[in-house]
Amino acid sequence: MRIRTAAAVPAVALAAASLLLAAPHGAAAARTAVCPERALTVRAAVASADPSVVRIDVTNRSGRACAVDRVPTVTFGDLDGAALPVPDGAVGTYRIGAGRTAYAAVRTVADPADPQARRVAAIAVAADPGHRGRVFTAAGLGAGEAVRVWEPVTTWWQPSAAAADRAIGLS
């Protein structure tokens, strides 16, 4: 009986270690505290290369790493709903180191000439769904009088602006 017990303990420890090593990035970030909104600076601007793309970033101004939702929350004026994540995926978090910045890109409309496209005067961006976020006017984004919106999509947070651009199809 002692031999079985002794052999079972290392097997359990080995299985636990394997699970820990195989844990995805989001699982590691889940152990990091959620970023308080007051510790974050959120910015947004229209991409000069493609006016239907809004680049956003969030900077962690605190002295310690914290986590936000894997995907930014982007809403459009008084329209219902938010930009959908691409790629679609499971719920998770994104860890932002102290003083570091995360980047995302939002495609507001696939075809700006689409007659179904709506126009809004502002968009709201939050790094985490539990945050109020920040409102950006169309003029403040560099989009003129209105942002055109139809079936908007957003990338997950990325480690660089170039990675966010690639994820949305800009290069």
C-alpha positions in Angstrom: 0.0 0.0 0.0 2.9 2.4 0.7 4.3 1.9 -2.7 1.1 2.8 -4.5 0.7 6.0 -2.4 4.3 7.0 -3.0 3.9 6.4 -6.7 0.6 8.2 -6.9 1.9 11.5 -5.4 4.5 12.1 -8.1 2.0 11.3 -10.8 -0.4 13.9 -9.5 2.3 16.4 -9.1 3.5 15.7 -12.7 0.0 16.1 -14.0 -0.5 19.4 -12.2 2.8 20.7 -13.5 1.9 19.7 -17.0 -1.3 21.7 -16.8 0.4 24.7 -15.4 3.1 24.7 -18.2 0.4 24.2 -20.9 -1.7 27.1 -19.6 -2.4 29.7 -22.2 -1.4 33.4 -21.9 -4.9 34.3 -20.7 -4.7 31.9 -17.8 -1.5 33.5 -16.6 -3.1 36.9 -16.9 -6.1 35.7 -14.9 -3.9 35.5 -11.9 -3.0 39.2 -12.4 -5.4 41.7 -10.8 -7.8 43.6 -13.1 -6.5 47.0 -14.0 -8.3 49.8 -12.2 -9.6 52.2 -14.8 -7.9 55.2 -13.1 -4.5 53.5 -13.9 -5.2 53.3 -17.6 -4.9 55.9 -20.4 -7.1 55.0 -23.5 -6.4 56.7 -26.9 -8.0 56.3 -30.3 -7.5 57.8 -33.8 -8.5 56.9 -37.3 -5.8 55.1 -39.3 -4.5 57.5 -42.0 -4.1 54.5 -44.4 -7.7 53.5 -44.1 -10.3 55.8 -42.6 -12.6 52.9 -41.8 -10.1 51.6 -39.2 -9.7 53.1 -35.8 -6.5 52.4 -33.9 -6.8 52.2 -30.2 -4.3 51.7 -27.4 -4.3 51.5 -23.6 -1.4 52.3 -21.4 -1.0 51.0 -17.9 0.3 54.0 -15.9 0.6 52.0 -12.6 3.7 50.6 -11.1 2.6 46.9 -11.4 1.2 44.6 -14.1 -2.5 44.3 -14.3 -5.1 42.7 -16.7 -7.9 43.8 -18.9 -10.3 41.8 -21.0 -8.7 40.1 -24.0 -10.8 42.3 -26.4 -11.5 46.0 -26.0 -15.1 47.1 -25.7 -16.0 49.5 -28.5 -19.5 50.9 -28.9 -20.9 53.3 -31.4 -23.0 56.4 -30.5 -26.6 55.4 -29.7 -26.4 52.1 -31.7 -27.0 48.8 -30.0 -24.2 46.4 -29.6 -20.4 46.5 -29.8 -17.7 45.6 -32.2 -17.3 41.8 -32.5 -13.8 40.3 -31.9 -11.7 38.9 -34.7 -10.8 36.2 -34.4 -13.8 34.9 -32.4 -12.6 33.2 -29.3 -13.0 32.2 -25.8 -13.2 34.7 -23.0 -9.9 35.7 -21.4 -7.7 38.4 -20.2 -4.7 40.3 -21.5 -1.8 41.2 -19.1 -0.3 44.7 -19.4 3.0 45.3 -17.7 3.7 48.4 -15.6 4.2 51.3 -17.9 3.4 49.2 -21.0 0.9 49.7 -23.8 -1.5 47.3 -25.6 -2.9 48.0 -29.0 -6.0 47.0 -31.0 -7.6 48.0 -34.3 -11.3 48.4 -35.1 -12.8 48.2 -38.6 -16.0 50.2 -38.4 -17.4 49.3 -41.8 -16.2 47.0 -44.6 -17.4 49.3 -47.4 -17.9 53.0 -46.5 -20.2 53.4 -49.6 -22.5 50.7 -48.2 -26.0 52.2 -48.1 -26.7 50.4 -44.9 -23.8 52.0 -43.1 -24.9 54.1 -40.1 -23.3 57.3 -39.0 -22.5 58.2 -35.4 -21.0 61.3 -33.9 -18.8 59.4 -31.4 -17.5 56.0 -30.3 -16.7 54.8 -26.7 -13.7 52.6 -26.0 -13.1 50.7 -22.7 -10.1 48.4 -22.0 -12.3 46.2 -19.9 -16.1 45.7 -19.9 -16.2 46.6 -16.2 -14.9 50.1 -17.1 -16.9 53.2 -18.2 -14.4 53.9 -21.0 -13.7 57.0 -22.9 -15.8 58.7 -25.5 -14.1 60.0 -28.7 -16.0 62.3 -31.1 -15.7 61.7 -34.8 -13.8 64.9 -35.2 -11.5 64.0 -32.3 -10.7 60.7 -34.0 -10.0 62.4 -37.3 -13.1 61.0 -39.0 -14.7 64.3 -39.9 -18.4 64.8 -38.9 -19.3 61.1 -38.4 -18.0 57.6 -38.1 -19.5 55.2 -40.6 -20.5 51.9 -38.9 -21.8 48.6 -40.3 -20.9 45.2 -38.8 -17.8 46.5 -36.9 -15.1 44.2 -35.7 -12.2 44.6 -33.3 -8.9 42.8 -32.8 -7.8 41.3 -29.5 -5.2 43.4 -27.6 -1.8 43.1 -29.3 1.7 43.8 -28.1 2.3 46.4 -30.9 0.5 48.7 -33.3 1.9 46.7 -36.2 0.5 43.5 -34.8 -2.9 45.1 -34.4 -2.8 46.4 -38.0 -1.9 42.9 -39.3 -4.7 41.3 -37.3 -7.3 43.7 -38.9 -5.8 43.3 -42.4 -3.7 46.4 -42.7 0.0 46.0 -43.4 
